[in-house]
Amino acid sequence: MRVFDKNSALTRPSATLSPGERAPVPQCSKIRKTKGAGALSPGERVAEGRVRAVLLSIVLILILSSLSLTAQDKPYSPKNGVLNLKAIILGGGFRVTTAIPLHGDFSKYDRIEIVHPESLIGSDVAPDFLDKLGGEIRQQFESGGRFREVRIINTYDPKNARMKPPSGPELDFREADDLNAPMRPASDMQAYDRQRQIAEAQQYKRASGTLVIGSQVVDYAKGNKILQLAMLDIGNAILTLRFSYYDKDTGEELGRSVISSDNSSRVIPSALSPRTVLNGIAEGLVDQITRRKVAAER
């Protein structure tokens, strides 16, 4: 009987093997799994996870901050009270009639104080309706993000202002003269030029101010929800307010307007629409003030 020697078979050349003899397959040595030099201990893994969590939180905070700044810096698009899809579909359009045009530098106002609305038509307007009206106006101003603080006050008397308005017309290059006003002398033009140079060189900014808004209900009809289902423009709610705008420090009246709204719609019956006359009044008011402020900041 022939004894097979593995070692000798591996070392022998293939030509010396007999015809019926096969070369054995070498056995692979078992590889021991050893701990690599770059492996982390459990404590190090916990520390690495904490660092990653902190970095992820910082990235999320930066993203949210950039989104909020982008939303605040977004250009303002003036609203049309009647010719817009929201008013056509859901109702709540508004109309603005100017009694005294807004004037003055609205860029300095970063706070709004809304005087609690009052009724000039007696008990036809319930007190809770006036509360809702003030709350809706405040909410619209806050959602716009153009003012640092918006709050509701009980009363305001412009005669008790802390400062007196200037006796003479103050020169301000930001304010345009009336079209019928006489041409200013060359000294005024030079004063305007100096103001512009100061504003550009020193990034001149006016001190922050407070705009006070007073409102009075002059017309109100609650409407009939049953008639509103007929979609015939009957039984709609109507609300009209007179607004006055004051500089809190000087008591100067900066303008006056009349804003009206109704909940008539062309698609959805007014009785089923989520919009009311309160939405239209608040949007019309905020639009007028925001337009003036954005134009003055340019």
KADA-V429183 format. One record per residue. N is the residue number from 1. RES is the residue in three letters. PSI is psi in degrees with one decimal (* if undefined). Layout:
BEGIN
n	res	psi
N	RES	PSI
N	RES	PSI
END
This chain:
BEGIN
n	res	psi
1	MET	132.1
2	ARG	132.0
3	VAL	129.6
4	PHE	125.2
5	ASP	114.3
6	LYS	-44.9
7	ASN	-40.8
8	SER	-33.1
9	ALA	-33.0
10	LEU	-32.8
11	THR	-18.8
12	ARG	146.7
13	PRO	153.9
14	SER	-22.3
15	ALA	-21.6
16	THR	-5.4
17	LEU	143.9
18	SER	163.9
19	PRO	-36.3
20	GLY	8.9
21	GLU	135.7
22	ARG	143.0
23	ALA	130.5
24	PRO	151.2
25	VAL	129.3
26	PRO	141.4
27	GLN	130.7
28	CYS	134.4
29	SER	141.9
30	LYS	134.5
31	ILE	122.7
32	ARG	133.4
33	LYS	114.1
34	THR	153.8
35	LYS	123.6
36	GLY	161.3
37	ALA	-26.7
38	GLY	4.1
39	ALA	146.1
40	LEU	147.2
41	SER	163.5
42	PRO	-38.4
43	GLY	-39.3
44	GLU	-35.0
45	ARG	-39.5
46	VAL	-43.4
47	ALA	-41.1
48	GLU	-38.6
49	GLY	-38.2
50	ARG	-41.1
51	VAL	-42.0
52	ARG	-39.1
53	ALA	-40.7
54	VAL	-43.9
55	LEU	-40.1
56	LEU	-38.7
57	SER	-40.8
58	ILE	-42.3
59	VAL	-42.7
60	LEU	-40.0
61	ILE	-42.5
62	LEU	-38.9
63	ILE	-44.9
64	LEU	-37.6
65	SER	-42.9
66	SER	-36.1
67	LEU	-39.7
68	SER	-39.8
69	LEU	-38.5
70	THR	-39.0
71	ALA	-37.2
72	GLN	-35.1
73	ASP	2.2
74	LYS	132.4
75	PRO	142.6
76	TYR	133.2
77	SER	113.8
78	PRO	147.6
79	LYS	147.3
80	ASN	121.7
81	GLY	-23.1
82	VAL	-48.4
83	LEU	69.0
84	ASN	151.7
85	LEU	-36.0
86	LYS	-44.0
87	ALA	-35.4
88	ILE	-40.4
89	ILE	-46.7
90	LEU	-10.2
91	GLY	-171.0
92	GLY	30.7
93	GLY	166.4
94	PHE	156.0
95	ARG	136.1
96	VAL	127.1
97	THR	122.8
98	THR	123.2
99	ALA	-49.0
100	ILE	116.5
101	PRO	144.5
102	LEU	136.2
103	HIS	164.6
104	GLY	173.8
105	ASP	101.2
106	PHE	-6.6
107	SER	-20.7
108	LYS	-8.5
109	TYR	115.7
110	ASP	3.9
111	ARG	145.7
112	ILE	131.8
113	GLU	119.8
114	ILE	115.6
115	VAL	136.0
116	HIS	125.4
117	PRO	146.6
118	GLU	159.3
119	SER	132.0
120	LEU	4.0
121	ILE	25.3
122	GLY	-141.7
123	SER	4.8
124	ASP	-21.6
125	VAL	118.5
126	ALA	150.6
127	PRO	-37.0
128	ASP	-28.8
129	PHE	-40.1
130	LEU	-36.5
131	ASP	-43.4
132	LYS	-36.5
133	LEU	-47.0
134	GLY	-40.4
135	GLY	-37.3
136	GLU	-40.4
137	ILE	-43.9
138	ARG	-43.2
139	GLN	-39.2
140	GLN	-40.7
141	PHE	-41.3
142	GLU	-38.6
143	SER	-27.3
144	GLY	-30.0
145	GLY	17.2
146	ARG	-11.8
147	PHE	142.2
148	ARG	-33.9
149	GLU	136.5
150	VAL	125.1
151	ARG	163.4
152	ILE	132.8
153	ILE	161.3
154	ASN	-51.5
155	THR	162.8
156	TYR	130.5
157	ASP	111.0
158	PRO	-19.4
159	LYS	-22.0
160	ASN	31.6
161	ALA	153.1
162	ARG	-27.8
163	MET	154.4
164	LYS	141.1
165	PRO	152.8
166	PRO	140.3
167	SER	-37.3
168	GLY	165.4
169	PRO	125.3
170	GLU	136.2
171	LEU	126.2
172	ASP	118.8
173	PHE	-13.7
174	ARG	-16.7
175	GLU	134.0
176	ALA	144.0
177	ASP	158.9
178	ASP	150.0
179	LEU	-29.1
180	ASN	1.0
181	ALA	148.0
182	PRO	159.7
183	MET	136.1
184	ARG	154.1
185	PRO	170.6
186	ALA	-28.8
187	SER	-37.9
188	ASP	-39.5
189	MET	-39.3
190	GLN	-37.5
191	ALA	-39.3
192	TYR	-42.4
193	ASP	-40.2
194	ARG	-38.4
195	GLN	-39.8
196	ARG	-40.5
197	GLN	-40.7
198	ILE	-41.2
199	ALA	-36.9
200	GLU	-38.9
201	ALA	-41.8
202	GLN	6.7
203	GLN	54.5
204	TYR	130.4
205	LYS	141.2
206	ARG	155.6
207	ALA	148.6
208	SER	147.4
209	GLY	172.1
210	THR	129.6
211	LEU	124.9
212	VAL	132.0
213	ILE	118.5
214	GLY	144.0
215	SER	144.6
216	GLN	130.3
217	VAL	121.8
218	VAL	-13.1
219	ASP	137.2
220	TYR	133.7
221	ALA	123.5
222	LYS	-33.6
223	GLY	168.1
224	ASN	113.2
225	LYS	-29.8
226	ILE	-43.6
227	LEU	-28.4
228	GLN	-24.5
229	LEU	-18.7
230	ALA	-14.0
231	MET	39.9
232	LEU	18.1
233	ASP	38.4
234	ILE	147.3
235	GLY	17.2
236	ASN	152.2
237	ALA	143.2
238	ILE	137.7
239	LEU	131.5
240	THR	131.3
241	LEU	151.3
242	ARG	125.5
243	PHE	140.6
244	SER	142.1
245	TYR	129.8
246	TYR	149.5
247	ASP	121.5
248	LYS	-38.4
249	ASP	-40.7
250	THR	-20.6
251	GLY	7.6
252	GLU	134.2
253	GLU	122.2
254	LEU	-4.4
255	GLY	168.5
256	ARG	139.2
257	SER	161.4
258	VAL	125.1
259	ILE	129.2
260	SER	154.7
261	SER	151.0
262	ASP	161.0
263	ASN	23.0
264	SER	140.2
265	SER	164.4
266	ARG	-9.6
267	VAL	-57.3
268	ILE	133.8
269	PRO	140.3
270	SER	-33.0
271	ALA	-23.6
272	LEU	-4.6
273	SER	141.0
274	PRO	-14.1
275	ARG	147.0
276	THR	179.7
277	VAL	-24.6
278	LEU	-39.8
279	ASN	-43.0
280	GLY	-42.8
281	ILE	-46.5
282	ALA	-42.7
283	GLU	-39.8
284	GLY	-40.7
285	LEU	-49.3
286	VAL	-36.5
287	ASP	-42.2
288	GLN	-44.7
289	ILE	-41.6
290	THR	-38.4
291	ARG	-47.2
292	ARG	-39.8
293	LYS	-45.5
294	VAL	-40.3
295	ALA	-36.3
296	ALA	-24.6
297	GLU	-12.6
298	ARG	*
END
